[in-house]
């Protein structure tokens, strides 16, 4: 069997600890049989040959700017079968002006009201049998940023969270949004996870296991 390749692309806003956070998953990928390369710049997205030979991209790049040829290269690679996976701002708040990438991912961060708060994540009952969720608790309580994301109906939502209506905030009723989802785009697959604000949070066993499974799910099969 041909060895699969994974590329970790990391950088952007340092508040999300792109190096420390992505370093947590590199040994897992290698143990899973991937040849792992690490990129600290976005130019690789414009390299058609490299992108075509990559089976999984793990992106950990919050905000920042991406050039048109780099964005087009990422979009084309996923359409042609390269998997894309990531968590929190590294995937859901990257390249705010690159709407073509948001379309591929299926969602975009817009706010985390209240900053660091207590809230719950809930497994969507109809998706509890998904292999990414096997053995997961039905509800998880956390204290961190609660992402409000704009998404579209093509996502297969695995977990969700509810922003409660409360005094001092402008929405008038509870708002439930996706927190973890998968998505098929062209021949590629996408795994997106809103939790994961810091490397410390990513060491929570349930979250780390779910992201690891999500990366394997998204990766192209050989």
C-alpha positions, 0 to 999 in steps of 0.5 A, spaced: 500 500 500 502 506 498 504 511 504 499 516 505 502 524 505 499 529 510 501 536 510 500 541 516 500 548 515 500 552 521 501 560 522 497 566 523 495 569 529 499 566 535 494 567 540 491 560 538 498 557 539 499 554 531 505 550 533 504 548 540 497 546 537 499 542 531 505 539 534 500 535 539 497 531 532 504 530 528 506 524 532 499 521 531 499 522 524 506 519 523 504 513 527 497 512 523 502 511 517 502 518 514 509 521 511 508 528 515 511 535 512 510 541 516 509 548 512 510 555 516 508 559 509 502 558 505 506 558 498 505 551 498 498 551 496 500 554 490 504 548 488 500 544 484 504 538 484 505 538 491 497 539 493 495 533 488 500 528 492 497 530 498 492 526 502 490 530 508 491 538 509 491 539 517 490 547 517 492 551 523 492 558 521 488 563 524 486 570 520 492 572 516 491 573 508 492 568 502 494 570 495 489 568 490 493 563 487 494 560 494 487 560 495 485 557 488 490 551 489 487 549 496 480 549 493 482 545 487 486 540 491 480 539 496 475 538 489 480 533 487 480 529 493 485 532 498 482 531 505 482 538 509 481 538 517 482 543 522 479 546 529 477 552 532 480 559 528 485 555 525 480 553 520 474 556 521 477 563 522 482 563 517 483 568 511 477 572 512 476 575 505 477 568 502 470 566 501 471 561 496 475 557 502 469 558 506 465 555 501 469 549 501 469 548 509 462 550 510 462 555 515 466 561 518 467 564 525 463 570 526 463 571 534 464 568 541 460 572 545 462 573 552 469 571 551 471 565 555 464 562 558 461 555 561 457 552 556 455 545 553 456 541 546 451 536 544 452 530 540 446 530 535 442 524 536 441 522 529 449 522 528 451 519 535 453 512 531 458 516 526 465 513 527 468 520 529 463 520 535 464 512 537 464 512 545 463 520 545 459 522 551 452 525 549 454 532 552 460 535 554 461 541 559 467 546 557 469 553 559 472 556 553 470 560 547 463 558 544 464 559 537 458 562 533 459 560 526 455 561 519 454 555 516 450 551 510 446 545 509 451 541 506 454 540 512 453 533 516 453 536 523 455 531 528 455 536 535 452 543 536 452 548 541 446 553 543 448 560 545 443 562 550 439 569 550 441 573 556 441 580 558 446 584 555 446 581 549 442 583 542 439 576 540 432 575 543 432 567 543 436 561 544 441 560 537 443 553 536 449 553 531 454 547 529 460 545 533 463 539 529 461 537 522 464 533 516 463 535 509 464 532 502 466 537 497 468 535 490 472 528 491 475 531 497 472 531 505 472 536 510 472 535 518 471 542 522 471 542 529 470 549 533 472 547 540 480 547 541 482 554 543 489 553 546 494 547 546 492 545 553 484 545 551 486 540 545 489 535 550 482 534 553 482 526 551 475 527 548 477 533 544 483 530 542 480 523 540 475 526 536 480 531 532 484 525 530 478 521 528 476 527 524 483 527 520 483 520 519 476 520 516 478 526 512 484 523 509 484 521 502 484 513 501 489 510 497 
